[in-house]
Amino acid sequence: MFSGDESAQNAERVQRTKEMVRRMGYEFYVSAATINRPNRGKLQVSVQVENRGVAPFYYAWSPVFALLDQNGTVVRQQKGAGRLLGLLPGEAPVVWSAELTTRRLPKGTYIVALTVPNSLSNGRPIRFANKTQDQHASGWLSLATVEH
């Protein structure tokens, strides 16, 4: 005989099922971000990326780093060193990096952001499991705010 609130148990079961299905693939997470200004007019950006899912990613897609204005518009971008291929679940994070120029940018506050474009036509960019995914612009992971 069944006891308890069946609808509450069904809702909980549905939520657990959704979580399990989500974790059946890859789950990319940026565990650290570093931004340095070694030279005038440049920002060196690096991130540590890990796959917290259960499956590898099979395409050699590369990261793109950018500076966004306060409206979320890309004002500068640069392809980064690194790729998703070989980012295996349970292994140590890998480092991706890029150098962004700030020359000829108006003074102001900018958001340093990261995306991995989908090379398939009409494909969506990779999403990261960080809370700041899509915070300032759709498809971009916000990493930090910098003053220029």
N, C-alpha and C positions, 0 to 999 in steps of 0.2 A: 504494500500500500504506500502511496506517495504522501509525503508530508512536507509542509513548507509552501512558500509562495512560488508557484510554477512560473509565473511571468518573470519574476526577478531572477530565477535560476536560468531561464531561457535567455534573458538579456545578458547575463553574465557569461553564459556559454557562447553566445554569438560574439561578444567582445573578445573572449579568449581565442576563439577560432580566427577572428580577424588578425589578432596579434600573431598567432602561429603562422598563418599564411604569409603575413608581411615578413616574418623572419625566415621564410623558406628560401629567400634569395640573398642578394647582397644588401648591405646597409653601410653606407659610407659615412664616416664621422671625422670631423676635423678636431683633433684633441689638443692642438696648440697652434698658435699663429704668432709670428715674430715680424716686426716691421722696424727696419733700421734706415737711418739717413746717413750713409757713409760719405756721400759726395753731394755737393750742392745740386739741386735740381733732379735728384733721384731718390726713389724709395726702393729698398730691397725688401721683398716680401717672401716669407717662407711659411709653409704650413706642414704639420704632421697629419697624415691621413691614414685612417685604418678602416678595414672592412670588418664590421661587427656582425655581419650576417653569417650565413652558412654556405654560401656559394661564391665562387670566383666570378669575375667579370671577364668576358672573353674578347673585348674589343680594346684596341690601343688608343682610346680617346685621350686627348691631352687637356690639361687645365688652361683656363684663361683667367688672368687676374685683371682687375679694373679699378679705376677710381670713378665713383659715382658722385654726382652733385646731390644736394639735399632733396631734390625731387626724384632721385633714383635714376637719373639719366646717366648713361655711360659717357664720360668725358675723355677718358684714356683707357686703353686696354692693351694687354700684351700676353701672347701665348707663353705659358709657363713650362718649365722643365719638369717632366714627370708624365705618367700615364696610368690609366686604370688597370691595364693588362698586368697581371702579376701581383695585384693587390689581393692577397689571400686571407681568408678568414683565420683569425687566431694568431696571425703573425704580427710582428712589431710594426708600428707605423712607418710609412715611407715619407720622405720629405719632397715636397714640390716647391719650386721657387720661381721668381721672376723679378725683373727690375722695371719699375714704372717711372717714367719721367714726369716731373712736375713743372718743367720749363714752360713758360708762356701760359701757365694757368692763372686765372684771376685769384687773388687772395681769398681765402675762405676755408670752410670746413668741407672735407670730402670723406666718403666712406670707401674703405678698401674692401673689395669684394672678390669672390671666386665663383666661377661656374665651370662646368664641363659640358661643352656643346655636344649635342647629339649629331653625329655625322650622317644620319639617315634623313632623307628628305621629310620635312614636316614632323620630325621627331622632337620630343621634349628633352630639355637638358637634364642631366643627372641631378637628383635632389640629394642633399645631405641630411643626416639625421640630427642636425643641430637646431636649436631653437631659433636662431637668427636666419634660417633659410627663408627667403622671400620677404624678409623684414623691410627692406628698403626698395627692392625691385624684384619682380617676378623672375624666377630662374637663377637668382644670384644669392650666394651665401654671404652675408655681411660679416666681416672679420674684425674691423676696428674703424674708429674715426680718427682722422688726422687733420691737423691745421696746416695750411700752406700760406 
